[in-house]
Amino acid sequence: MKNTETICVLLGGFAIGAALGVLYAPEKGEDLRNKIADMKSDCVNKLKDKLSNLTSKADNDINDPATV
């Protein structure tokens, strides 16, 4: 449980640091908003892919316990 909390804190810190880095970059507001939206979409898609892979692996492990 403690490892999960540590990972969540690290990911949260990374996200905050990345957001601050983007916010302080010298760009026009519209470009910055587009960049933030793209980053959000990329992160959401990566998270969905990882969750899908994890779900598939869990389903495989449940359906075929010999592979565990």
Secondary structure by P-SEA (a helix, b strand, c coil): caaaaaaaaaaaaaaaaaaaaaaaccccaaaaaaaaaaaaaaaaaaaaaaaaaaaaaaaaaaaccccc
